[in-house]
Amino acid sequence: MDLLTDGVYRLRKATGANAYLIHTGDASVVVDTGTPGGADALVAEVREQHGLGSVSDIVLTHYDPDHAGSAAALQRETGARVWIGARDADILRGRTAAPTRFRRFLARMWRRSAVPENLRELPDSGETEIVPGVRAIAAPGHTPGHVIVEYRGVVFAGDAVLVSKGRLTTP
């Protein structure tokens, strides 16, 4: 686990996409969880570096398996609530097909991914306070229910932006 700024850590063991842990002092929130293949390593890292008991919430910026794939495993270990944008929830559950051919292909590839229990759906607009100081903000575009997470001026953008040649760009 790498400390990025006060209370914000990058989880090194997540595979596929970046995953982060926000520790507010009273609660801990994980933002994205990486692929299902990295679940054991991710859970072990959180257990060893931070302790599982303080993880109260997991926020998924979107349904893609490289961001949501280990959420169910981490939820089983922590009992955390799992949040996702309402328009992405049924895609993650497999009730609605992904909107693009490439994403449908990914869904078939990652069919083994477990779905977290009792997903909490974030609204299609506005913002939701997950725990005091941590907000999920609707940011559709990359996916229909994409959200960004903000904590004390630090923004976790999922795949809404990327860095190319030292500059932020859209994918």
Secondary structure as GFF3:
##gff-version 3
##sequence-region A 1 171
A	DSSP	beta_strand	2	5	.	.	.	ID=ss1
A	DSSP	beta_strand	8	11	.	.	.	ID=ss2
A	DSSP	beta_strand	19	23	.	.	.	ID=ss3
A	DSSP	beta_strand	28	31	.	.	.	ID=ss4
A	DSSP	three_ten_helix	36	38	.	.	.	ID=ss5
A	DSSP	alpha_helix	39	49	.	.	.	ID=ss6
A	DSSP	beta_strand	55	59	.	.	.	ID=ss7
A	DSSP	alpha_helix	65	68	.	.	.	ID=ss8
A	DSSP	alpha_helix	71	78	.	.	.	ID=ss9
A	DSSP	beta_strand	81	85	.	.	.	ID=ss10
A	DSSP	alpha_helix	86	93	.	.	.	ID=ss11
A	DSSP	alpha_helix	101	109	.	.	.	ID=ss12
A	DSSP	beta_strand	120	122	.	.	.	ID=ss13
A	DSSP	beta_strand	127	131	.	.	.	ID=ss14
A	DSSP	beta_strand	134	138	.	.	.	ID=ss15
A	DSSP	beta_strand	147	151	.	.	.	ID=ss16
A	DSSP	beta_strand	154	156	.	.	.	ID=ss17
A	DSSP	beta_strand	162	164	.	.	.	ID=ss18
A	DSSP	beta_strand	167	169	.	.	.	ID=ss19
###
